[in-house]
Amino acid sequence: MMKKYFVIIGVILCFAFYVLGFMPGFETGKMSASVDETFGCAKQESQDLRKFLEETKHINFNHPVFTETLARAVTPGMSLEQKLEKLYYFTRDTIPFDPSTTALTASDALEEMKAICYHKAMIYVSFCRRLGVPANVALEEFIIKARPKKITSGHGVAKIFYKGKWIYLDTVSNIDAWSWWDKKNAHLLEPPVFSLEHNVLVDERFVSNLVLRDFETNDVPEKWLKEVE
C-alpha cells in the first residue's frame, strides 16, 4: 500500500516539475528569450511610431488654421473613425487640385485652399497626427492604363497606423485631379472609397504596376519641397 502511495506522489512531482520547466529538454531559456524579444519589438515599434505623431516644420498641425478647420469639419460626438473619414473626403474633394500653389507647409496649403498631391498628403497627415493617429507621407507610383504611352506617374499619398497596421490612403485621386493627368478619360475614374480595413488606392482597373514607397523622415521629403518651390 505504501509503495502505491509513493508511486502516486512520484507521478505528481514529475508532473509539477514538467509544468515548472525543470524536466530535461524543456527549453526555459528559449521561452524567456522569445518573450523578451516580443516585448522588445513592441517597445521598439512604440518608439518608432512616436515620431509619426510629432509636429514638424512642414507638418505643422498646431497652426490655428487646423484648429479652425477641425472645429468646422468634425464634431465632438463623432467617433475617431468618423472623423478620419470626414477629414479624408474634405482633404481629397473640398480642397481644389491646383498646381499653381507654392505652399511649403500643410498650414499654408490649407489656408490657400489649393493643393497638389503632396500638399493633400501633408494636410491629411497633419489632421491624423492632431487626432493622435500616427501618420506619414508616402509615394505611390503607377502607370495609367488609358494613356497611350506607358509612363510611370508618381504622386504623394498618406499612410496611417491604425489598429496595428499601416494603411495607405490616396488623398488626391478624384475626377478633378485626374483631369490633369488623363483629361480624356478622367470622367471614367471611380475615386477610392474610404476604409480603415485596407489601403485606399485607385482601382487596378485604371492603373497598373502600382508601387508604394516609404520615407525615413517624419517630415516632408526634400525632393517634394524642391518640386513645389
C-alpha positions as CSV (number, residue, x, y, z in Angstrom):
1,M,0.0,0.0,0.0
2,M,2.8,2.4,1.0
3,K,4.6,1.6,-2.3
4,K,1.4,2.6,-4.2
5,Y,1.3,5.9,-2.4
6,F,5.0,6.6,-3.3
7,V,4.3,5.9,-6.9
8,I,1.3,8.3,-7.0
9,I,3.4,11.0,-5.2
10,G,6.2,10.5,-7.7
11,V,3.9,10.9,-10.6
12,I,2.5,14.2,-9.1
13,L,6.0,15.6,-8.5
14,C,7.2,14.7,-12.0
15,F,4.1,16.5,-13.5
16,A,4.8,19.5,-11.3
17,F,8.5,19.7,-12.4
18,Y,7.4,19.4,-16.0
19,V,5.0,22.3,-15.7
20,L,7.6,24.5,-13.9
21,G,10.1,23.7,-16.6
22,F,12.6,21.6,-14.6
23,M,12.3,18.5,-16.7
24,P,15.2,17.8,-19.1
25,G,14.5,19.1,-22.7
26,F,12.2,21.9,-21.6
27,E,13.8,25.0,-23.0
28,T,13.1,27.6,-20.4
29,G,15.8,29.8,-21.6
30,K,14.4,29.8,-25.1
31,M,11.0,30.6,-23.9
32,S,12.2,33.6,-21.9
33,A,14.2,34.9,-24.9
34,S,11.1,34.7,-27.0
35,V,9.1,36.7,-24.6
36,D,11.8,39.2,-24.2
37,E,12.2,39.6,-28.0
38,T,8.5,40.1,-28.4
39,F,8.4,42.8,-25.7
40,G,11.5,44.4,-27.2
41,C,9.8,44.5,-30.7
42,A,6.7,46.0,-29.3
43,K,8.7,48.6,-27.3
44,Q,10.7,49.5,-30.4
45,E,7.6,49.8,-32.5
46,S,6.0,52.1,-30.0
47,Q,9.1,54.3,-30.0
48,D,9.2,54.3,-33.8
49,L,5.5,55.3,-34.0
50,R,6.0,58.2,-31.6
51,K,7.9,60.2,-34.3
52,F,4.9,59.9,-36.6
53,L,2.8,61.8,-34.0
54,E,5.2,64.8,-33.8
55,E,4.7,68.2,-35.2
56,T,7.4,69.1,-37.8
57,K,8.3,72.2,-39.7
58,H,6.1,71.4,-42.6
59,I,3.5,69.1,-41.0
60,N,2.5,71.9,-38.6
61,F,-0.8,70.6,-37.3
62,N,-0.9,73.0,-34.3
63,H,-1.3,76.0,-36.6
64,P,-4.6,77.9,-35.9
65,V,-5.9,77.0,-39.4
66,F,-6.1,73.4,-38.4
67,T,-7.9,74.2,-35.1
68,E,-10.4,76.3,-37.1
69,T,-10.9,73.7,-39.8
70,L,-11.4,70.9,-37.3
71,A,-14.0,72.9,-35.4
72,R,-16.0,73.2,-38.7
73,A,-15.4,69.8,-40.2
74,V,-15.9,67.5,-37.2
75,T,-17.9,67.4,-34.0
76,P,-17.1,66.1,-30.5
77,G,-19.8,63.5,-30.8
78,M,-18.1,61.8,-33.8
79,S,-16.1,58.6,-33.3
80,L,-12.4,58.7,-34.3
81,E,-13.3,56.6,-37.4
82,Q,-15.9,59.1,-38.4
83,K,-13.5,62.0,-38.0
84,L,-10.8,60.2,-40.1
85,E,-13.4,59.5,-42.8
86,K,-14.8,63.1,-42.8
87,L,-11.4,64.6,-43.0
88,Y,-10.3,62.3,-45.8
89,Y,-13.1,63.4,-48.1
90,F,-12.6,67.0,-47.0
91,T,-8.9,66.8,-48.0
92,R,-9.5,65.0,-51.2
93,D,-12.7,66.6,-52.5
94,T,-13.1,70.0,-50.9
95,I,-9.6,71.4,-51.4
96,P,-9.2,72.1,-55.2
97,F,-6.3,70.5,-57.1
98,D,-4.3,73.4,-58.2
99,P,-0.6,73.2,-59.4
100,S,-0.2,76.9,-59.1
101,T,0.3,76.6,-55.4
102,T,3.8,77.1,-53.9
103,A,2.9,76.3,-50.3
104,L,5.7,74.6,-48.4
105,T,3.8,73.7,-45.2
106,A,0.5,71.9,-44.6
107,S,-0.9,75.1,-42.9
108,D,-0.1,77.3,-45.9
109,A,-1.8,74.9,-48.3
110,L,-4.9,74.6,-46.1
111,E,-5.1,78.4,-45.7
112,E,-4.8,78.9,-49.5
113,M,-7.3,76.0,-50.1
114,K,-5.4,74.8,-53.1
115,A,-3.0,71.9,-53.4
116,I,-1.4,69.2,-55.4
117,C,-1.0,65.6,-54.3
118,Y,2.0,66.4,-52.0
119,H,0.0,69.1,-50.1
120,K,-3.1,67.0,-49.7
121,A,-1.0,64.2,-48.2
122,M,0.6,66.7,-45.8
123,I,-2.7,68.1,-44.8
124,Y,-4.3,64.7,-44.1
125,V,-1.3,63.5,-42.2
126,S,-1.5,66.7,-40.1
127,F,-5.1,66.1,-39.3
128,C,-4.3,62.5,-38.3
129,R,-1.4,63.4,-36.0
130,R,-3.6,66.2,-34.5
131,L,-6.1,63.4,-33.6
132,G,-3.4,61.2,-32.1
133,V,-3.2,58.8,-35.1
134,P,0.4,58.0,-36.3
135,A,0.7,59.1,-39.9
136,N,3.3,60.0,-42.5
137,V,3.5,60.9,-46.2
138,A,4.5,58.3,-48.8
139,L,4.8,57.9,-52.5
140,E,2.6,56.0,-54.9
141,E,3.9,55.1,-58.4
142,F,1.7,53.6,-61.2
143,I,1.0,53.5,-64.9
144,I,-2.3,55.0,-66.1
145,K,-3.8,52.3,-68.3
146,A,-5.8,54.7,-70.5
147,R,-2.7,56.6,-71.6
148,P,-1.2,55.6,-75.0
149,K,2.3,55.9,-73.6
150,K,3.1,53.7,-70.6
151,I,4.8,56.3,-68.4
152,T,5.2,55.8,-64.7
153,S,3.5,58.5,-62.7
154,G,4.1,59.3,-59.1
155,H,2.2,61.2,-56.5
156,G,2.1,61.8,-52.8
157,V,-0.2,59.8,-50.6
158,A,-0.8,59.5,-46.8
159,K,-0.3,56.4,-44.6
160,I,-1.8,56.0,-41.2
161,F,-1.1,53.4,-38.5
162,Y,-4.5,52.1,-37.3
163,K,-5.3,49.0,-35.3
164,G,-1.9,47.5,-35.6
165,K,-1.2,48.1,-39.3
166,W,-0.3,50.7,-41.8
167,I,-2.9,51.8,-44.3
168,Y,-2.1,53.9,-47.4
169,L,-4.7,56.4,-48.5
170,D,-4.7,58.2,-51.8
171,T,-5.8,61.7,-50.7
172,V,-5.9,63.3,-54.2
173,S,-7.4,60.9,-56.8
174,N,-10.8,62.2,-57.8
175,I,-12.0,63.3,-61.2
176,D,-10.8,66.8,-60.8
177,A,-7.3,65.8,-60.1
178,W,-7.2,63.0,-62.7
179,S,-8.2,65.5,-65.4
180,W,-4.6,66.9,-65.1
181,W,-3.1,63.5,-65.8
182,D,-5.6,61.9,-68.2
183,K,-8.1,64.6,-69.3
184,K,-9.7,62.4,-72.0
185,N,-10.6,59.5,-69.6
186,A,-10.8,61.3,-66.2
187,H,-14.6,61.1,-66.2
188,L,-14.4,57.3,-66.2
189,L,-12.4,57.2,-62.9
190,E,-14.1,55.8,-59.8
191,P,-12.4,57.5,-56.9
192,P,-11.3,55.3,-54.0
193,V,-13.8,54.7,-51.1
194,F,-12.5,55.4,-47.6
195,S,-11.8,52.4,-45.4
196,L,-9.8,51.6,-42.3
197,E,-9.6,47.9,-43.2
198,H,-7.3,48.1,-46.3
199,N,-5.4,50.5,-48.5
200,V,-7.5,53.2,-50.2
201,L,-6.0,53.5,-53.6
202,V,-7.1,53.8,-57.2
203,D,-8.5,50.5,-58.5
204,E,-6.4,48.3,-60.7
205,R,-8.9,48.7,-63.5
206,F,-7.4,52.2,-64.0
207,V,-3.7,51.7,-63.1
208,S,-1.0,49.1,-63.3
209,N,2.5,48.5,-61.9
210,L,1.5,50.1,-58.6
211,V,4.3,50.6,-56.1
212,L,4.2,52.2,-52.7
213,R,7.4,53.8,-51.3
214,D,8.0,55.0,-47.7
215,F,10.2,57.8,-46.4
216,E,12.5,57.6,-43.4
217,T,11.8,61.2,-42.4
218,N,8.7,62.1,-40.4
219,D,8.6,65.4,-42.2
220,V,8.2,66.3,-45.9
221,P,10.9,64.9,-48.1
222,E,13.3,67.5,-49.5
223,K,12.5,66.3,-53.1
224,W,8.9,67.3,-52.6
225,L,9.8,70.7,-51.3
226,K,12.1,71.4,-54.2
227,E,9.4,70.4,-56.7
228,V,6.8,72.9,-55.3
229,E,9.1,75.8,-54.7
